[in-house]
């Protein structure tokens, strides 16, 4: 890939997502979907997303509308050819750093691809500045995308 650079990357935005779960709810940063603030980006932003699995099983972290580059696992930079994915399987106590170029404007779902975990709350949004919709999600609207 042409962006298989070895020099340090710079980021316009950084987000940390802590994935967790108990018997009743799956969470990102201790909150469940509808309560989790979106990751807000601008087109062209270079974004670092740190994903940490704090428990509750394996969480295949999936980002709609984009591919990301895996920078590191548990603080160790990946070696060899760059790895690009749209889903990464995280296991308990694993931390990944991901690099995303915000190049596909929209309102994109980000969630655990174990859909039972997603339906229990492990879903959020990646939203681009200036993109809106008249649609709403939640129990009042009846729009529950992961159920």
N, C-alpha and C positions, 0 to 999 in steps of 0.2 A: 504494500500500500504506500502511496506517495507520502503519507504523513507518519511513516514509521520513524519519527525523529527520535534521537537520543538526547538532544539538549533538553533542559528543564522546560516544562510546559508552564504557561501562566493561565490563570483562571479569572474570569469575570465574576463568577458566582461559585459558591461552595455550599453543599448541603450534606447534612449527616442524617442518615435514616437508621434508627435502631429498631430492628424487627423483634417482636416479642409475642408471647401467647400464654394464656392460662386456659383453664377449662371452659370459660365462657366467652372470651373475646380475644381476637388477634389484633395486634397494635403496631403502629409505626410511631416511634417517639412517645410511647405511652398513651396514644389516643387511637380511636378507631374512625373509620371512614365517616365522613361528613364533618368530623371535628378536626381532622388533620389539615393544617394549612397547605395549600398547594406550593409546589416549587414554581416560582414565577421567574421567567427568563425573557430575554429579548432575542430576536432573530440575530444570529451571528455570535451570540455569547459562547464562550468556552467554559464549560461547566464541569466541576468535580463533584461527584456524588460518592460519599463514603457510606457503605452498607455494612451494618454489623448485625449478625444473627445472635440475639441474646437468649434464644431458647424457644421451646415449643415445637421442635421438630425441624425438618429441612424446609427451607423457604426458597423456592425458585423465584428470584426477583425478576420481574418482567416489566419492560418499558415499551409502551405502544408507540409506533410512528418513528422510531429511531434505532440506530445501532450505537453501541458505546464501545470504547476501547478499555480493556481491563489493564489497569496500571500496576496494581499490586495485590497481593494476598497476604494478610496478617503482617503488613508492614514491609514485606519483601517485594521489591520490584520484579515483575515478570521478565524473563530473559528470552531471547530468540525473537522470532517474528511477532509483530503485534497481533493480539487476539481481539477480534470484534464480534460482539454478540448482541442479542436483544433480550436474552434471559441468562441469568447466572445462578446456579444452584449454590445456596449458602447453607452451611451446616452450623450447629451450635458453636458459639465462640469464634466463628470465622469473621474476618473483616476484609472487605474488598474496596479498593479505590477505583472508581470508574471515571472515564473522561468522555464527555459528550459535547459535540458541536451542535448548537441549537440551530438547525437548518431546515426544519419542517414545521412551520407555524401551524398551531392548532391548540386544541384542548385535549390533552392525551392522558389516558389512564395509566397509572403505575401501580402494580399490585403483585402479591404473591400468586404464582401460577398454580399453586395448590388451591383450587377454586373454593374448597371448603374454608381455608384460611381467609381467602379474599372475602367470602360472604360473611365471615365473622368479624370483618372490619379492617383487614390488612390491604387496603386500597387507598390510593390518593391520586392527585392530579399533577401533571406538568403543564402549566399554562403559559402561553406566549402573551406578552404585552400587546394590547390592542385587539386581541381576538376575544369575541364574546359569543354568547348563545342565549336564546330565550328559554332553552331547556334547563330544568333544575333536577337535582337528584335528591332522594331522601324519602322518608316515610310519608310526608305530607304530599309529595308530588306523585308518589306511586312508582317512581323511576328508581329501581334498585338493580343496578347493572350486573351485580355478581350473584344474584339469587336465581 
